[in-house]
Amino acid sequence: MMNNRFNLPDIQFVDMDPERLEARMVRTIENALKEKLAPADPRRLLVKTVVPAVVQLKNELDYSAKQNLLSYAEGPHLDHLGAFANTERLKALPARVLVRFTFSIGGRHLIPEGTRVSPDYEIMYRTLENVVSEDEYVDVLCECETPGTIGNGYVPGQIDTLVDPLPYVESVENITESNGGYDEEADDPYARRIHLAPEGFSTAGPEGAYKYYTLSAHPSIVDAHIASPSPTEVYVYPLLHGGELPSEEIIQLVRETLSDTKRRPFTDKVIVKAPVIREYDIDVTYWGDEHFTVEQHGLVKTAVEEYIDWQATQLGRALDPSELIHRVKKAGAKRVEVEQPVHVELERNEIARVRDRSVQFGGYEYD
């Protein structure tokens, strides 16, 4: 089923029930022929063979109609809806990494802009500017040529191949882990920003306007809390994908985005801070019935991980053990007991982060 956003009632533009469709087609033919079609009549059997194709066509019509609605639109259809609100999808960003170039002899050396290094001759990183050095080595910022998360996660020493040979360069290796790469904005967060776009028609005085511009600052930002504890002071707490806290670089980017005088009241002082972490533990025991399988054990573990992700995707989301029980039961468990977490309300600038987890199988229960 197509995803329906914003908790709106589901809508269906076309009746796709095959039984009603068949009955309507048979009735139309009978009225035209002025005779009844018996169940074994070849003409009625022909109708039965046509019904699946018509239902498929109706499905496509229903899908096409829903692509005009923000609740359902996907891919390029969503991009066109975003154009109405002057809100473009955030593009993918490339990963960056600091690479050390070590020289074999002393003297003045040039690392030209565009010099490529790689871990495997497939993923390429290039230098961003000309760098001149007279030292034994020089550290140069490099950027992945392929935008997205594909360039993240290369630990120090893995990027060690100089693709474009340079005189007197003895070796290269990354001295930081590559990071900062983000994929193109997915449909759901993009639709959420389109939904908030009218707030951006104002300067960032209203809470919604501050939130819209914060979410638009960087594709890694998935949520934000806006608070004004005193007149003219605005506190902004951005949350990154996976419940991660923003780096100083992201905080500065949000600050610059919101400090544009065309986006905020001139008298507002904008303060961007990282959310507050509220740690919690997971201690859950589950039981299965006599048909409980090894595969279902894996589904339970996956359900717990999905609960952890769910808990970390929204600021201020209360610790909710009933959600954990629901997910584990949906995975196939017969009975579930949760010692931790207990229900705790979080402040709007807090994010839940798991610390320790224990998922135990309690055995089998028989009816």
C-alpha positions as CSV (number, residue, x, y, z in Angstrom):
1,M,0.0,0.0,0.0
2,M,1.2,3.5,-0.9
3,N,2.4,5.5,2.1
4,N,-0.1,8.1,3.3
5,R,1.6,11.0,5.1
6,F,0.3,13.5,7.7
7,N,-2.2,11.0,9.3
8,L,-4.9,12.0,6.8
9,P,-7.7,9.6,6.0
10,D,-6.9,7.3,3.1
11,I,-8.5,8.1,-0.1
12,Q,-9.3,6.0,-3.2
13,F,-10.2,7.7,-6.5
14,V,-11.2,4.5,-8.3
15,D,-13.2,1.5,-7.3
16,M,-10.9,-1.5,-7.7
17,D,-13.0,-4.3,-6.3
18,P,-12.8,-7.1,-8.8
19,E,-16.1,-8.7,-7.8
20,R,-18.1,-5.4,-8.2
21,L,-16.3,-4.8,-11.5
22,E,-17.1,-8.2,-12.9
23,A,-20.8,-7.8,-11.8
24,R,-21.0,-4.4,-13.5
25,M,-19.4,-5.7,-16.7
26,V,-21.8,-8.7,-16.8
27,R,-24.8,-6.5,-16.1
28,T,-23.8,-4.2,-19.0
29,I,-23.4,-7.1,-21.4
30,E,-26.7,-8.7,-20.3
31,N,-28.5,-5.3,-20.8
32,A,-27.0,-5.0,-24.3
33,L,-27.8,-8.6,-25.3
34,K,-31.2,-8.7,-23.5
35,E,-30.3,-12.1,-22.1
36,K,-28.8,-13.6,-18.9
37,L,-25.2,-15.0,-18.9
38,A,-24.9,-18.3,-17.1
39,P,-21.8,-18.8,-14.9
40,A,-20.4,-21.3,-17.5
41,D,-21.3,-19.1,-20.5
42,P,-18.2,-18.5,-22.6
43,R,-19.0,-14.8,-22.8
44,R,-19.0,-14.6,-19.0
45,L,-15.8,-16.6,-18.8
46,L,-14.3,-14.1,-21.2
47,V,-15.3,-11.3,-18.8
48,K,-13.5,-13.1,-16.0
49,T,-10.3,-13.1,-18.0
50,V,-10.6,-9.4,-18.7
51,V,-11.3,-8.3,-15.1
52,P,-7.6,-8.6,-13.8
53,A,-6.4,-6.4,-16.7
54,V,-9.0,-3.8,-16.0
55,V,-8.3,-3.9,-12.2
56,Q,-4.6,-3.3,-13.0
57,L,-5.5,-0.3,-15.2
58,K,-7.7,1.1,-12.4
59,N,-4.8,0.6,-10.0
60,E,-2.6,2.7,-12.3
61,L,-5.3,5.4,-12.6
62,D,-5.7,5.5,-8.8
63,Y,-1.9,5.8,-8.4
64,S,-1.7,8.6,-11.0
65,A,-4.5,10.6,-9.3
66,K,-2.8,10.2,-5.9
67,Q,0.5,11.6,-7.3
68,N,-1.2,15.0,-7.4
69,L,-1.5,14.9,-3.6
70,L,1.3,15.7,-1.1
71,S,0.2,12.8,1.1
72,Y,1.1,10.2,-1.6
73,A,3.4,11.8,-4.2
74,E,6.7,10.1,-4.9
75,G,9.9,10.8,-6.8
76,P,9.5,13.3,-9.8
77,H,5.8,13.8,-9.0
78,L,6.8,15.1,-5.5
79,D,9.5,17.3,-7.1
80,H,6.8,19.0,-9.2
81,L,4.6,19.6,-6.1
82,G,7.7,21.1,-4.4
83,A,8.0,23.5,-7.4
84,F,4.6,25.0,-6.5
85,A,6.0,25.9,-3.1
86,N,9.4,27.0,-4.4
87,T,11.0,24.2,-2.3
88,E,13.5,22.1,-4.1
89,R,14.7,18.6,-3.0
90,L,18.0,18.9,-1.1
91,K,20.8,17.4,-3.3
92,A,23.2,14.7,-2.3
93,L,26.4,16.0,-0.6
94,P,29.9,14.4,-1.1
95,A,32.0,13.0,1.8
96,R,35.2,14.8,2.8
97,V,38.4,13.5,4.3
98,L,41.8,14.9,5.3
99,V,44.6,13.2,3.3
100,R,48.3,13.3,4.2
101,F,50.8,13.6,1.2
102,T,54.3,12.6,2.3
103,F,57.3,13.7,0.1
104,S,60.4,11.7,-0.6
105,I,62.8,14.7,-0.6
106,G,62.8,18.2,0.7
107,G,61.9,21.3,-1.2
108,R,58.9,23.2,-2.5
109,H,56.1,20.9,-3.7
110,L,52.7,21.5,-5.3
111,I,49.6,19.3,-4.9
112,P,47.4,20.5,-7.7
113,E,43.7,21.0,-7.4
114,G,41.8,17.9,-8.6
115,T,44.6,15.4,-7.7
116,R,42.8,12.1,-7.0
117,V,43.3,9.5,-4.3
118,S,41.4,6.3,-3.7
119,P,41.0,3.3,-1.5
120,D,40.3,0.9,-4.4
121,Y,40.4,2.8,-7.8
122,E,36.5,2.9,-7.7
123,I,35.7,5.5,-5.1
124,M,37.7,8.7,-5.9
125,Y,38.5,11.7,-3.8
126,R,40.0,14.8,-5.2
127,T,41.8,17.8,-3.7
128,L,39.8,21.0,-3.6
129,E,42.5,23.6,-4.2
130,N,46.2,24.0,-5.1
131,V,48.4,23.4,-2.0
132,V,52.1,24.3,-1.8
133,S,54.3,22.9,0.9
134,E,57.9,23.0,1.9
135,D,57.5,20.5,4.8
136,E,58.0,16.8,4.9
137,Y,54.3,16.2,4.4
138,V,51.1,18.2,4.0
139,D,47.5,17.5,5.0
140,V,45.0,18.3,2.2
141,L,41.2,18.3,2.4
142,C,39.7,16.0,-0.3
143,E,36.2,15.5,-1.5
144,C,34.5,12.4,-2.9
145,E,33.7,12.7,-6.6
146,T,30.5,10.6,-6.0
147,P,28.0,12.4,-3.8
148,G,26.2,10.5,-1.1
149,T,26.9,8.2,1.8
150,I,29.0,5.9,-0.5
151,G,32.1,7.9,0.4
152,N,31.6,7.7,4.2
153,G,33.3,5.4,6.6
154,Y,36.8,5.0,5.3
155,V,38.9,4.9,8.5
156,P,42.5,6.3,8.6
157,G,44.9,4.5,6.4
158,Q,42.3,3.0,4.0
159,I,42.6,5.8,1.3
160,D,46.2,5.1,0.4
161,T,46.4,5.1,-3.4
162,L,47.6,8.1,-5.4
163,V,45.6,7.9,-8.7
164,D,47.3,10.8,-10.4
165,P,51.1,10.4,-9.9
166,L,53.0,13.5,-8.7
167,P,56.7,13.9,-8.5
168,Y,58.4,13.3,-5.2
169,V,55.1,12.1,-3.5
170,E,56.2,9.0,-1.6
171,S,52.9,8.0,-0.1
172,V,49.3,9.2,0.7
173,E,46.9,8.1,3.4
174,N,43.8,9.6,5.0
175,I,44.3,10.7,8.6
176,T,40.6,11.1,9.4
177,E,37.6,9.0,8.7
178,S,35.7,10.1,5.7
179,N,32.3,11.6,6.5
180,G,29.8,14.3,5.7
181,G,28.3,12.5,2.7
182,Y,24.6,12.5,2.5
183,D,22.2,11.0,-0.1
184,E,19.6,13.0,-1.9
185,E,16.7,14.0,0.3
186,A,14.2,11.1,0.6
187,D,10.5,11.5,-0.2
188,D,9.1,11.7,3.3
189,P,11.4,14.4,4.7
190,Y,11.0,16.4,1.5
191,A,7.2,16.2,1.6
192,R,7.4,17.4,5.2
193,R,9.4,20.4,4.2
194,I,6.9,21.1,1.3
195,H,4.1,20.9,3.9
196,L,6.0,23.5,6.0
197,A,6.9,25.7,3.1
198,P,4.1,28.3,3.6
199,E,5.6,29.0,7.0
200,G,8.7,30.2,5.1
201,F,6.8,32.8,3.2
202,S,7.2,34.8,6.4
203,T,10.4,35.9,8.0
204,A,11.5,33.3,10.6
205,G,9.4,34.8,13.4
206,P,6.8,32.1,13.6
207,E,7.9,28.7,15.0
208,G,7.0,27.0,11.8
209,A,9.2,29.3,9.7
210,Y,12.3,28.7,11.9
211,K,11.6,25.0,11.6
212,Y,11.2,25.1,7.8
213,Y,14.5,27.0,7.3
214,T,16.3,24.7,9.8
215,L,15.2,21.6,8.0
216,S,16.3,23.2,4.7
217,A,19.8,24.0,5.9
218,H,21.3,20.5,5.4
219,P,19.9,17.1,4.3
220,S,21.1,15.4,7.4
221,I,18.7,17.4,9.6
222,V,15.5,15.4,10.2
223,D,13.8,17.3,13.1
224,A,14.2,20.6,15.0
225,H,12.7,22.1,18.2
226,I,12.2,25.9,18.4
227,A,11.9,27.6,21.7
228,S,11.8,31.2,22.9
229,P,12.4,31.3,26.7
230,S,12.6,35.1,26.7
231,P,11.6,37.9,24.3
232,T,13.8,38.3,21.2
233,E,15.8,35.1,22.0
234,V,15.2,32.0,19.9
235,Y,16.8,28.7,20.7
236,V,17.0,26.1,17.8
237,Y,17.8,22.4,18.5
238,P,18.5,20.5,15.2
239,L,18.5,16.7,15.2
240,L,20.3,14.7,12.6
241,H,19.5,11.4,10.9
242,G,19.7,8.4,13.2
243,G,19.4,10.5,16.3
244,E,22.9,12.0,15.9
245,L,23.7,15.3,17.4
246,P,24.8,18.1,15.0
247,S,28.5,18.8,14.6
248,E,29.9,22.3,15.1
249,E,29.9,22.6,11.3
250,I,26.2,21.9,11.1
251,I,25.4,24.2,14.0
252,Q,27.3,27.0,12.3
253,L,25.5,26.3,9.0
254,V,22.0,26.4,10.7
255,R,23.1,29.6,12.5
256,E,24.1,31.2,9.2
257,T,20.9,30.0,7.5
258,L,18.7,31.5,10.2
259,S,20.7,34.7,10.7
260,D,19.9,36.0,7.2
261,T,18.0,39.2,7.9
262,K,15.5,38.2,5.2
263,R,14.6,35.1,7.2
264,R,14.3,36.4,10.7
265,P,13.0,39.5,12.5
266,F,15.8,42.0,12.9
267,T,15.5,42.0,16.7
268,D,15.7,38.2,17.2
269,K,18.9,36.7,18.6
270,V,19.2,33.1,17.2
271,I,21.0,30.6,19.3
272,V,21.6,27.1,17.8
273,K,22.4,24.3,20.2
274,A,22.6,20.5,20.1
275,P,19.7,18.6,21.6
276,V,20.0,17.1,25.1
277,I,20.6,13.3,25.2
278,R,18.3,11.3,27.5
279,E,19.9,7.8,27.9
280,Y,17.8,4.7,28.5
281,D,18.3,0.9,28.7
282,I,16.4,-1.9,27.0
283,D,15.6,-5.1,29.0
284,V,13.0,-7.2,27.3
285,T,12.1,-10.9,27.6
286,Y,9.8,-12.5,25.0
287,W,8.2,-15.9,24.7
288,G,7.0,-17.9,21.6
289,D,4.4,-20.4,20.9
290,E,5.1,-24.0,19.8
291,H,5.4,-22.8,16.2
292,F,8.0,-20.1,16.9
293,T,10.9,-20.3,14.4
294,V,14.5,-19.3,14.2
295,E,13.5,-16.8,11.6
296,Q,11.1,-15.2,14.1
297,H,13.9,-14.8,16.6
298,G,15.7,-12.7,14.0
299,L,12.5,-10.7,13.4
300,V,12.3,-9.9,17.1
301,K,15.9,-8.6,17.2
302,T,15.1,-6.5,14.1
303,A,12.0,-5.2,15.8
304,V,14.0,-4.0,18.8
305,E,16.5,-2.2,16.5
306,E,13.7,-0.6,14.7
307,Y,12.2,0.6,18.0
308,I,15.6,2.1,18.9
309,D,15.6,3.9,15.5
310,W,12.0,5.1,15.9
311,Q,12.7,6.4,19.4
312,A,15.6,8.5,18.1
313,T,13.9,10.1,15.0
314,Q,11.9,12.8,16.8
315,L,12.8,15.3,19.5
316,G,10.8,15.1,22.6
317,R,9.3,11.6,21.8
318,A,8.5,10.0,25.1
319,L,10.1,6.7,26.1
320,D,7.2,4.3,25.3
321,P,7.5,0.6,26.3
322,S,4.1,-0.1,24.8
323,E,5.5,0.7,21.4
324,L,8.3,-1.8,22.0
325,I,5.8,-4.5,23.1
326,H,3.7,-3.8,20.0
327,R,6.7,-4.2,17.6
328,V,8.0,-7.4,19.3
329,K,4.5,-9.0,19.2
330,K,4.1,-8.0,15.6
331,A,7.4,-9.8,14.9
332,G,5.8,-13.0,16.2
333,A,6.3,-13.2,19.9
334,K,3.5,-14.6,22.0
335,R,4.2,-12.7,25.2
336,V,6.5,-9.8,26.0
337,E,7.7,-8.4,29.3
338,V,9.6,-5.1,29.3
339,E,11.6,-4.2,32.5
340,Q,13.3,-1.2,30.7
341,P,12.5,1.3,29.5
342,V,9.6,2.6,31.6
343,H,7.4,5.4,30.3
344,V,9.2,8.7,30.6
345,E,8.1,12.1,29.1
346,L,10.9,13.9,27.5
347,E,11.4,17.7,27.1
348,R,11.0,18.9,23.6
349,N,14.7,19.6,23.2
350,E,15.7,16.0,24.4
351,I,16.4,12.9,22.3
352,A,16.3,9.4,23.6
353,R,19.5,7.3,23.0
354,V,19.9,3.7,24.0
355,R,22.8,2.8,26.3
356,D,22.6,-0.9,27.2
357,R,20.3,-3.5,25.7
358,S,19.3,-7.0,26.8
359,V,16.9,-9.1,24.6
360,Q,16.2,-12.5,26.1
361,F,14.1,-15.5,24.9
362,G,12.0,-16.8,27.8
363,G,11.0,-20.0,26.2
364,Y,7.9,-21.5,24.7
365,E,4.4,-21.3,25.9
366,Y,1.5,-23.6,24.9
367,D,-2.2,-22.9,24.8
